[in-house]
Amino acid sequence: MQATRRSRGQTIVAREYLRVSQDRDGKGKSTSQQHEENARAVAERGWKLHPQAYRDDGRSASRYARRAREGFSQLINDLATGDFDAEILVVWESSRGSRRTGEWVTLTQLCEENSIRIFVTTHGRDYDPKNARDRRSLLEDAVDSEYESAKTSERIRRNVRAAAEAGRVHGKNLYGYQRIYDPRTRELLRIEEHPEQAPVVKEAVRRVLAGHSFYEIAKDFNVRGIPPRRPAFTERRKNLGWTPPAVKQMLGMPAYAGKRQHNGKIVSDAQWPPLIEPEEWDKLALILNNPARKRSNDWPAKHLLTGIAVCDVCGAGVIVGKQNQGRKQHDENREPLPREHYYSYLCRGVPGKVGFHTAMKEEYLDRIVVEYVLARLVQPDFLSTYGRKDGKVDAERKALVDEIDEHERYLAGVREQAAARHDLDILFAQEDLIRPKIAEAQRKLNQLVAADPIVVELASSSDVHAAWERLELADKRRILRQMVEPRIKRAEKPGARGLQPERVLPGWRV
């Protein structure tokens, strides 16, 4: 309760609550204007304005608001604890206090309990919450404010939905595009590709479809000094530049495919040119939604199978340990010499229990697993069986693989005839005719394979082993994640040396 009242003849103190929903210039101009009008009205009545106002800049008071109003919360708290330190609450208009009926009732109730009047500047009068007529007027204002807020919200939602269904732009400009406005009316004329940013988006698309990782693309963009898609709002982000999640998020936006979204659903074709073609968008969706790719972060890794291979006994992942090799050696002064060492994959064990179950020399496990995988990739039926398990799709894949094989056999026969006749024109003519058919069949096959395209590219190589050796470590790990979960068994004969393929179960994923 308000503990004290000022004695007769003592100046009445009025305290403001200022609020504005949007403060676009960041200087609180609207609340400053409210304060000036409030101060003028207070002075005209001979009251004294409290030096500390309750203030919420850029805060909505409707029930659709997402941000808390710290100033309003402090006002309610001070009224409840008797720390308001004034006799009159001043608001510029009723809606400045709140557009929620429940909040306004609470405010009015607290003012009534503490004998605090409410002055509304735009009304030019103060209200006594203890007076039934004044209380009704205040509550009617609250109901009207909430009603107007609801109508405004419905109107905005309708307009946004209509704009989306018509494919019109909404919100901030999208990276990769630039908006062209009429210089006189400022009306939006059209949306065009940004000459510097659009090529960045298109390059990222091409590279992902070619099998590059998000990390590789982000790293290259940073090395080349390409500004990131979003501006840095904090010191920490200024040093980040492009990141793998930023690349992935950018390529997953339907707007780049010329699609308009509303509430997370594609509702129409957009009124701006696509940077990603429909066929590219379909293939990107397969890559971005690939669950095996979501959980990998392979570029910081230094070893081929960490986070991929597991212990066959407990199922725990493996870590890499450094092992000494050979006996200790000393120099001529009997000082110990540095010992040679090698790395081993070790079972990390079960949490809370001591010890591990199995281990294998890194060199041996890497060699065994790679040979398993490459042998699988060179099998004739790999591409026709890789990816989704769907009867219709599998049949279509097999038909495309058979078509490609038939074209290749035909060209091989033509090549023999051309060599026998010493007439390369025959070969060139047939290759010009058949190669486009092979390329088209391969394109269709790639679209049917719901997997990382780098696996398809490796399996399609004429020399899979040589192509594997040319890959970066991160890409090798990506391929292994797609295909296997190697399980290391315990050694039947402790101390046995050399390759032991029987101790490794491939754990095929495909």
SVG drawing of the C-alpha trace seen along z (x, -y; Angstrom):
<svg xmlns="http://www.w3.org/2000/svg" viewBox="-20 -26 99 93">
<polyline fill="none" stroke="black" stroke-width="0.4" points="0.0,0.0 1.1,-3.6 2.5,-4.4 2.3,-8.2 0.4,-11.1 1.6,-14.6 0.1,-17.1 -2.2,-20.0 -0.4,-22.6 2.4,-20.3 3.0,-19.9 1.5,-16.9 4.0,-14.6 3.1,-12.9 5.1,-10.1 5.1,-9.0 4.9,-5.7 6.2,-6.2 6.0,-3.5 6.3,-3.3 6.0,-0.1 8.7,-1.0 11.6,-3.4 13.1,-3.2 15.8,-5.8 17.0,-4.4 16.8,-7.7 13.5,-7.4 12.0,-10.3 8.4,-9.2 8.7,-8.7 10.4,-12.0 7.5,-13.7 5.1,-11.9 7.3,-13.2 7.2,-16.8 3.4,-16.8 3.0,-15.1 5.4,-17.6 3.5,-20.6 0.2,-19.2 1.7,-18.5 3.1,-22.0 -0.2,-23.6 -1.8,-21.9 0.9,-22.9 2.1,-19.4 5.7,-18.3 7.0,-15.7 9.0,-12.9 12.5,-12.8 12.5,-9.1 9.9,-7.9 9.0,-4.3 10.0,-3.7 9.7,-1.0 11.1,-1.9 10.3,0.4 7.9,2.6 4.4,3.6 1.7,3.7 -0.6,6.1 -1.2,9.8 0.8,10.6 4.0,9.0 7.0,11.3 9.3,9.0 8.8,8.2 8.2,4.7 10.7,4.1 9.4,0.6 5.8,1.7 6.9,4.6 8.8,2.2 5.7,-0.1 3.5,2.8 6.1,3.9 6.5,0.4 2.7,0.0 2.4,3.4 5.2,2.6 4.4,-1.0 7.5,-2.4 5.7,-4.4 6.6,-7.6 3.9,-9.8 0.2,-10.6 -0.6,-10.5 0.3,-8.1 0.7,-10.0 0.2,-8.2 0.0,-9.9 -3.0,-7.9 -4.7,-4.8 -3.2,-2.4 0.3,-3.5 -0.4,-1.8 -1.5,1.5 -3.5,3.1 -4.4,6.1 -7.5,5.8 -6.2,8.0 -3.0,5.9 -5.1,2.7 -7.4,4.1 -4.4,5.0 -2.9,1.5 -6.2,-0.1 -6.8,2.1 -3.3,1.3 -3.9,-2.4 -7.2,-2.2 -5.7,-0.4 -2.9,-3.0 -5.2,-6.1 -3.3,-7.0 -5.1,-8.8 -4.4,-8.2 -4.0,-11.2 -4.4,-10.7 -2.7,-13.5 -4.7,-13.2 -8.0,-13.2 -6.9,-16.3 -8.1,-14.9 -7.3,-12.6 -9.3,-9.6 -9.9,-8.3 -10.0,-4.5 -12.2,-4.6 -14.9,-6.5 -17.2,-4.0 -17.8,-6.2 -14.0,-6.9 -13.2,-3.2 -15.7,-2.2 -14.2,-4.8 -10.7,-3.4 -11.8,0.2 -13.7,-0.7 -10.6,-2.3 -8.7,1.0 -11.4,3.1 -11.3,0.7 -7.5,0.8 -7.4,4.6 -10.1,4.8 -8.2,2.4 -5.0,4.3 -6.8,7.6 -8.3,6.0 -4.9,4.6 -3.2,8.0 -5.9,9.8 -5.5,7.2 -1.7,7.6 -2.0,11.4 -4.4,11.2 -2.2,8.8 0.9,11.0 -0.9,14.1 -2.3,12.4 1.2,11.1 2.7,14.6 0.0,16.2 0.7,13.6 4.4,14.2 5.2,10.7 8.2,9.8 7.9,9.4 10.5,8.3 14.1,7.6 16.0,7.9 17.4,11.4 21.1,11.9 21.8,12.4 19.2,9.9 18.8,6.1 15.5,4.2 15.0,1.5 12.8,-1.4 11.2,-4.3 13.5,-7.3 10.5,-9.6 7.7,-7.5 10.0,-4.9 7.6,-2.3 9.3,1.2 9.7,1.7 11.4,5.1 13.9,7.4 17.1,8.3 20.1,10.5 22.8,8.7 25.9,8.5 28.3,9.6 26.1,11.7 24.1,13.8 27.3,15.5 28.2,16.5 24.9,18.3 25.2,20.0 28.8,21.1 27.8,22.6 25.0,24.6 27.4,25.9 30.0,26.9 27.6,28.8 26.2,30.7 29.7,31.5 30.3,33.1 32.1,30.3 31.4,30.0 29.9,26.9 33.1,26.5 35.2,26.5 33.0,23.9 32.9,21.6 36.6,21.9 37.2,20.9 34.8,18.0 36.6,16.6 40.1,17.1 38.8,15.1 37.5,12.4 33.8,12.7 31.7,10.8 29.3,13.1 25.6,13.3 24.6,11.6 26.2,8.6 28.1,9.2 26.2,7.8 28.7,8.8 32.5,8.7 32.6,12.5 30.7,12.9 33.0,10.4 35.7,13.0 33.5,15.9 32.8,14.9 31.2,17.7 30.4,20.9 29.3,24.4 25.8,23.9 25.5,20.5 26.2,22.1 23.7,24.9 21.0,22.6 21.4,20.3 21.0,23.2 18.0,24.6 15.9,21.4 13.1,22.0 13.3,18.3 16.5,18.9 14.5,21.4 12.0,18.7 9.4,20.0 7.4,17.9 6.9,19.3 4.2,18.5 4.2,20.1 6.9,22.6 5.0,23.8 5.6,23.0 2.5,21.2 3.4,19.7 6.1,18.9 7.9,15.7 8.0,12.5 11.8,12.6 14.2,14.7 15.4,18.0 19.1,18.4 18.7,22.2 17.1,24.1 14.3,26.6 16.5,29.6 19.3,28.3 16.8,27.6 15.5,31.2 19.0,32.6 20.0,30.1 17.0,31.2 18.3,34.8 21.7,33.6 20.4,31.2 18.0,33.7 20.4,36.6 20.5,37.7 23.9,39.2 25.3,35.8 23.6,33.9 25.7,35.5 29.2,35.1 31.7,32.5 34.8,34.0 37.2,31.2 38.7,30.8 39.3,34.6 42.9,35.9 42.2,39.6 40.1,41.5 37.8,43.6 37.4,41.6 33.7,41.2 32.9,43.8 34.4,47.1 33.0,48.7 33.9,51.5 32.1,54.8 31.9,55.7 30.2,52.6 29.3,50.5 31.3,47.5 33.2,45.3 36.9,45.4 39.6,42.9 43.1,42.7 46.0,43.5 49.7,43.0 51.8,46.2 55.6,46.5 57.4,48.8 60.5,50.8 62.8,50.7 64.4,47.7 67.5,46.5 70.3,44.3 73.0,42.2 76.7,42.4 76.3,40.5 73.6,42.9 71.0,40.3 67.6,41.7 66.7,41.1 63.2,40.2 61.3,43.4 59.3,44.1 55.6,44.4 52.5,45.4 48.7,44.7 46.0,47.2 42.2,47.0 41.1,47.8 37.6,48.6 36.7,45.6 34.8,48.0 31.5,47.7 30.9,44.5 31.5,45.1 33.5,48.3 37.2,48.6 39.1,50.1 38.5,50.8 37.7,53.9 39.6,53.8 42.3,52.0 43.8,52.1 46.7,50.3 45.4,47.3 47.3,48.2 45.7,51.7 42.1,50.7 42.2,47.9 43.5,50.2 41.0,53.0 37.9,50.6 39.0,48.7 39.4,52.0 36.0,53.1 34.4,49.9 36.3,49.6 35.5,53.2 31.8,52.4 31.9,49.3 33.3,51.1 30.6,53.7 28.5,53.4 25.2,53.2 26.3,50.5 24.6,47.5 21.4,49.4 21.0,50.5 22.4,47.5 20.0,45.0 16.3,45.3 14.7,48.7 11.7,48.3 10.5,50.9 9.5,48.5 12.6,46.4 14.9,49.4 13.5,50.7 14.0,47.3 17.6,47.1 18.4,50.6 16.9,49.7 19.1,46.6 22.2,48.5 21.5,51.1 20.9,48.4 24.3,46.8 26.1,50.2 24.5,50.9 25.6,47.6 29.1,48.1 29.3,51.6 28.1,50.3 30.8,47.6 33.4,50.2 32.4,52.2 32.5,49.1 35.9,48.3 37.2,51.8 35.7,51.4 37.2,47.9 40.6,49.2 40.4,52.1 39.4,49.9 41.7,47.0 38.8,44.7 38.2,42.6 35.4,40.6 33.1,43.6 34.0,43.4 33.6,39.6 30.3,39.7 28.9,42.4 30.3,40.8 28.6,37.5 25.4,39.4 25.6,41.7 27.5,39.6 24.5,37.2 22.3,40.2 24.7,41.5 24.9,38.1 21.1,37.8 20.7,41.3 23.4,40.5 21.7,37.3 18.4,39.1 20.3,41.8 21.9,39.1 18.5,37.6 17.2,41.0 20.0,41.6 19.0,40.2 22.6,39.9 25.6,37.6 26.7,37.0 30.3,37.5 29.6,41.2 28.0,41.4 30.9,39.5 33.5,41.8 31.5,45.0 31.3,43.6 35.1,43.1 37.0,45.1 39.7,45.8 38.0,45.8 41.2,46.4 43.0,43.5 40.0,41.2 39.9,42.2 43.5,41.2 42.9,37.8 40.1,37.0 40.6,34.8 40.4,36.5 37.0,34.8 35.5,36.2 36.8,39.7 35.2,39.6 31.9,38.4 31.9,41.3 32.7,43.8 29.8,42.4 27.4,43.0 28.5,46.6 29.8,48.3 30.0,48.5 33.1,50.7 33.1,52.9 36.4,54.0 36.3,57.5 38.6,58.7 41.8,60.5 41.5,64.2 45.2,64.5 46.6,61.7 49.9,60.3 49.1,61.3 50.6,58.9 49.9,57.8 46.6,57.3 43.7,59.2 40.6,58.6 38.6,61.2 38.6,58.9 36.7,56.1 33.0,56.3 32.1,53.7 28.7,52.9 27.2,51.9 24.8,49.1 24.1,49.5"/>
</svg>
